[in-house]
Amino acid sequence: MGSSRAVVQSLNKNFTIPDNSGLLAYFASDLFYFHKILRTSLIAKSSTTIIFGGHYNVYLQSIFVHERILPIDPEAFANSGDRGTIVDFDTSLVYLVTEAYESVVNAINVVVSPSAKQSHQQSSHAISFLQENIAEVFPTISLNFAGDASMNLTPTDYFKDMGFVDGAAKWCIHFIRRNLSLTTLGDIVLKDRIIVYDLARQRIGWVHYL
């Protein structure tokens, strides 16, 4: 079973989240006491510290679509000021800065055209396609982080089944364009993964459990 670890930059920081409200991430710790039975009549007392937190700020460096790196300026992902990439379990979707969003969507269109038909949009915030079997047509998307860590997203990771339109299956992409400078990786790309936190060395890791 393979695993990945991404380098964490900061554990405490102010952010503007997708609904444009403010968020201050912080970690709280508590001390837990427990007993360990060594033998039938012996009990050892021990304790451990457990730390709780909200989200991580990680170093996203590049994005690949269909095994090809996208021409995105690294400054789009730079971790400085209000810029950067966070892993946020309180956010459902993936919010990409405009440059990254347009590059990803354009690359997907190149790969799937003319096999999949893009659906007429009622909203500028999401792109949808008409296609019966997305696994056979749409590419894998790789998010690459510092520390040689990658998160590979299959079509079932970044699409949602929206039912049928004129007899064809409709799928809505889970990537949303952001006009701000913060990239947010929400729960949709974290599902089906076991998340491991290494607070001592400020790292986060993940591995598929299916």
Secondary structure as the mmCIF struct_conf table of DSSP 4:
data_model
#
loop_
_struct_conf.conf_type_id
_struct_conf.id
_struct_conf.beg_label_comp_id
_struct_conf.beg_label_asym_id
_struct_conf.beg_label_seq_id
_struct_conf.end_label_comp_id
_struct_conf.end_label_asym_id
_struct_conf.end_label_seq_id
STRN STRN1 SER A 4 SER A 10
BEND BEND1 LEU A 11 ASN A 12
STRN STRN2 LYS A 13 THR A 16
TURN_TY1_P TURN_TY1_P1 PRO A 18 ASP A 19
BEND BEND2 ASN A 20 ASN A 20
STRN STRN3 GLY A 22 ALA A 25
STRN STRN4 ALA A 28 ILE A 37
BEND BEND3 ARG A 39 SER A 41
STRN STRN5 ILE A 43 PHE A 52
BEND BEND4 GLY A 54 GLY A 54
STRN STRN6 HIS A 55 VAL A 58
STRN STRN7 LEU A 60 VAL A 65
TURN_TY1_P TURN_TY1_P2 HIS A 66 GLU A 67
STRN STRN8 ARG A 68 ILE A 69
HELX_RH_3T_P HELX_RH_3T_P1 PRO A 74 PHE A 77
BEND BEND5 SER A 80 SER A 80
TURN_TY1_P TURN_TY1_P3 GLY A 81 ASP A 82
STRN STRN9 GLY A 84 ASP A 88
TURN_TY1_P TURN_TY1_P4 PHE A 89 ASP A 90
BEND BEND6 LEU A 93 LEU A 93
STRN STRN10 VAL A 94 VAL A 97
HELX_RH_AL_P HELX_RH_AL_P1 THR A 98 VAL A 112
TURN_TY1_P TURN_TY1_P5 SER A 113 SER A 115
BEND BEND7 ALA A 116 ALA A 116
STRN STRN11 LYS A 117 GLN A 118
HELX_LH_PP_P HELX_LH_PP_P1 SER A 119 GLN A 121
BEND BEND8 GLN A 122 GLN A 122
TURN_TY1_P TURN_TY1_P6 SER A 124 HIS A 125
STRN STRN12 SER A 128 LEU A 130
BEND BEND9 GLU A 132 GLU A 132
HELX_RH_AL_P HELX_RH_AL_P2 ILE A 134 VAL A 137
BEND BEND10 PHE A 138 PHE A 138
HELX_LH_PP_P HELX_LH_PP_P2 PRO A 139 THR A 140
STRN STRN13 ILE A 141 PHE A 145
TURN_TY1_P TURN_TY1_P7 ALA A 146 ASP A 148
STRN STRN14 ALA A 149 LEU A 153
HELX_RH_AL_P HELX_RH_AL_P3 PRO A 155 TYR A 158
STRN STRN15 PHE A 159 VAL A 165
TURN_TY1_P TURN_TY1_P8 ASP A 166 GLY A 167
STRN STRN16 ALA A 168 ILE A 173
BEND BEND11 HIS A 174 HIS A 174
STRN STRN17 PHE A 175 ARG A 178
BEND BEND12 ASN A 179 SER A 181
STRN STRN18 LEU A 182 LEU A 185
HELX_RH_3T_P HELX_RH_3T_P2 ASP A 187 VAL A 189
TURN_TY1_P TURN_TY1_P9 LEU A 190 ASP A 192
STRN STRN19 ARG A 193 ASP A 198
TURN_TY1_P TURN_TY1_P10 LEU A 199 GLN A 202
STRN STRN20 ARG A 203 HIS A 208
#
